[in-house]
Amino acid sequence: MTAGLITACALGAGGPLLATVQAGPLTPEGLGQAIECRASPEDAAAYAEALFVDHPPFWATLVRHNGHEGMAGLWTYRLEHPVTVFGTSIDTISLMDNWLVIELPRAQALALVRQQKMERVPVKATEQYARFLDPERGPMLGVFADTDRAMMALAHGQPAQDEANTTLFAGCNALQVSRKDFLAGAAQADAMVMQMTAMQMKAMPGK
């Protein structure tokens, strides 16, 4: 009931996007380009598939404790050597549903939002920004809050305040979907989340 759920519902995503054609050799640098939405959909899918299987590329090591154990579906990997993504040298990346992302300090992530001219996704349950490279079919650059804080806040009956998100995830969703359909799906999923939260609050003793 958080950013991941809202995004997944809006995109109709049930799992990582799988490659449909043979991509070239997979490298950390190529993965960085995929996170920036500069790779082809086929190459982005190949990286997502490689990280999702039991045996990722030799240059990507699964991080067992990524600090977001409450964030279901998030897989984090440490790279063999740092690569530059969105102008920042990083050695840790994550996969969630169809997203390839990095985690950034809030100020740095919001600077990226402004630089990339992302718009605030109109949902109440969580903080999320997006920009479609092609409004009719994607891919989508995005910045969104982790689900840990969102779940905790919703458990207390209200969405998390933006300022509580000390870090944000930033990256690319290569699944082909239009901006119109994504926003409609996000609104529908958000309404479901907020309705479920209201029902949970009413069921609590003393409410």
C-alpha distance (Angstrom), angle and dihedral (degrees) to the residues before:
residue distance angle dihedral
M1 . . .
T2 3.75 . .
A3 3.80 144.7 .
G4 3.78 91.5 -52.3
L5 3.79 93.3 49.8
I6 3.79 94.1 44.5
T7 3.79 91.7 48.4
A8 3.79 93.4 45.0
C9 3.79 93.2 48.8
A10 3.78 92.5 45.7
L11 3.79 91.9 51.2
G12 3.78 96.0 37.8
A13 3.79 88.2 -123.2
G14 3.78 119.6 164.9
G15 3.80 97.7 169.9
P16 3.77 143.8 -23.0
L17 3.79 117.1 -35.9
L18 3.79 108.0 -103.1
A19 3.77 124.2 -140.4
T20 3.79 116.8 -103.3
V21 3.81 97.8 -172.3
Q22 3.77 135.3 32.9
A23 3.80 111.5 -87.8
G24 3.78 127.3 -157.9
P25 3.83 124.9 -98.9
L26 3.80 112.3 -45.3
T27 3.82 114.9 -123.3
P28 3.81 136.4 168.3
E29 3.80 88.6 -113.3
G30 3.79 91.1 53.0
L31 3.79 89.6 49.7
G32 3.80 88.8 53.5
Q33 3.79 89.8 54.6
A34 3.81 90.2 49.7
I35 3.82 90.5 52.9
E36 3.81 88.3 53.3
C37 3.84 91.4 49.8
R38 3.81 90.0 -114.9
A39 3.80 95.2 118.9
S40 3.79 126.2 84.5
P41 3.83 116.1 -97.6
E42 3.80 88.3 -110.3
D43 3.80 93.3 53.4
A44 3.82 92.1 45.0
A45 3.79 89.1 51.2
A46 3.80 90.7 49.9
Y47 3.81 91.4 55.0
A48 3.80 92.2 46.9
E49 3.80 91.0 49.6
A50 3.81 93.3 46.8
L51 3.81 91.9 52.0
F52 3.80 93.4 44.4
V53 3.80 96.5 55.5
D54 3.81 124.4 81.3
H55 3.81 93.6 -102.9
P56 3.83 111.6 50.2
P57 3.82 121.2 -173.7
F58 3.81 113.7 -66.0
W59 3.81 89.7 -111.0
A60 3.83 93.6 60.0
T61 3.81 119.8 70.2
L62 3.80 120.6 -169.0
V63 3.81 113.6 -116.5
R64 3.79 106.7 -139.9
H65 3.82 95.6 -163.7
N66 3.80 110.6 35.3
G67 3.80 97.8 164.3
H68 3.81 91.9 -106.4
E69 3.77 102.4 81.8
G70 3.81 89.2 145.7
M71 3.81 91.3 57.4
A72 3.79 103.7 92.8
G73 3.79 116.5 -146.5
L74 3.80 97.0 18.9
W75 3.82 114.1 131.0
T76 3.79 116.9 -173.4
Y77 3.81 127.8 -163.8
R78 3.80 135.2 -172.0
L79 3.79 114.0 -139.4
E80 3.79 125.4 -132.7
H81 3.81 89.2 -119.4
P82 3.81 134.7 3.6
V83 3.80 121.1 -89.2
T84 3.78 130.0 -167.5
V85 3.81 114.6 -107.7
F86 3.81 121.7 173.4
G87 3.78 88.1 -10.8
T88 3.81 93.7 -54.9
S89 3.79 128.2 109.0
I90 3.81 107.4 -125.9
D91 3.78 136.4 170.9
T92 3.81 99.2 -175.7
I93 3.81 127.4 69.0
S94 3.79 134.9 170.0
L95 3.79 139.2 -147.3
M96 3.82 122.4 -150.6
D97 3.79 121.8 168.7
N98 3.82 102.4 -52.3
W99 3.80 94.5 -18.6
L100 3.81 126.1 107.3
V101 3.80 105.0 -167.8
I102 3.78 149.6 159.0
E103 3.81 126.1 -145.5
L104 3.80 116.4 -119.7
P105 3.81 135.9 -178.3
R106 3.80 109.5 -94.5
A107 3.81 96.7 -109.5
Q108 3.79 91.9 50.1
A109 3.80 92.7 47.2
L110 3.81 92.2 50.1
A111 3.79 90.0 49.6
L112 3.81 86.6 56.1
V113 3.82 89.5 49.9
R114 3.79 89.7 56.0
Q115 3.79 94.4 42.3
Q116 3.81 92.7 50.7
K117 3.83 93.0 40.5
M118 3.79 93.2 -125.0
E119 3.80 119.2 176.0
R120 3.78 126.3 -133.9
V121 3.79 109.6 -103.8
P122 3.85 105.2 -125.3
V123 3.80 99.4 -121.9
K124 3.80 129.5 122.6
A125 3.78 101.8 -152.5
T126 3.78 98.2 68.2
E127 3.79 147.2 -1.4
Q128 3.79 114.1 -93.2
Y129 3.82 138.1 154.6
A130 3.79 130.2 -169.8
R131 3.79 145.4 177.8
F132 3.78 124.6 -170.9
L133 3.79 114.4 -142.9
D134 3.80 86.1 -153.6
P135 3.84 112.3 21.3
E136 3.79 90.5 -152.6
R137 3.80 99.7 52.3
G138 3.82 113.4 -0.2
P139 2.95 148.1 -166.5
M140 3.79 98.7 -153.0
L141 3.79 129.4 -143.6
G142 3.76 110.0 -152.1
V143 3.78 147.4 177.1
F144 3.80 119.7 -162.7
A145 3.77 142.0 164.4
D146 3.77 123.6 -104.8
T147 3.79 116.7 -102.8
D148 3.81 97.0 -125.0
R149 3.80 95.9 80.1
A150 3.80 93.4 35.3
M151 3.80 91.9 55.9
M152 3.80 92.1 47.3
A153 3.80 92.6 49.6
L154 3.81 93.7 46.1
A155 3.79 89.2 50.2
H156 3.81 85.8 61.7
G157 3.78 92.1 49.9
Q158 3.78 103.7 -100.2
P159 3.81 139.9 72.8
A160 3.78 119.2 -96.9
Q161 3.78 116.3 -95.4
D162 3.80 111.9 -111.7
E163 3.79 91.9 -122.6
A164 3.80 89.9 60.3
N165 3.81 89.1 67.8
T166 3.79 100.8 89.1
T167 3.81 90.9 175.6
L168 3.81 133.4 28.1
F169 3.79 133.4 -162.8
A170 3.81 116.8 -120.4
G171 3.77 129.0 -171.4
C172 3.77 149.3 86.1
N173 3.77 137.4 -51.0
A174 3.80 108.0 -161.4
L175 3.79 96.8 -174.0
Q176 3.79 107.9 121.4
V177 3.80 110.8 -116.4
S178 3.79 133.2 133.9
R179 3.80 123.3 -108.4
K180 3.81 89.6 -120.4
D181 3.80 94.0 53.7
F182 3.80 92.9 44.0
L183 3.81 93.9 52.3
A184 3.80 91.3 45.7
G185 3.80 91.0 50.3
A186 3.80 92.2 45.7
A187 3.80 91.4 52.1
Q188 3.79 91.7 49.5
A189 3.80 93.5 47.9
D190 3.81 91.3 45.7
A191 3.80 91.1 52.5
M192 3.80 89.8 52.3
V193 3.81 91.6 49.8
M194 3.80 93.5 49.0
Q195 3.81 91.7 46.3
M196 3.79 91.9 51.2
T197 3.80 90.0 48.1
A198 3.81 91.3 52.0
M199 3.79 91.0 49.8
Q200 3.80 91.3 50.0
M201 3.80 90.9 51.1
K202 3.80 92.4 50.4
A203 3.81 90.2 51.0
M204 3.81 92.8 54.1
P205 3.83 117.2 101.6
G206 3.78 112.4 -95.0
K207 3.83 93.9 21.0
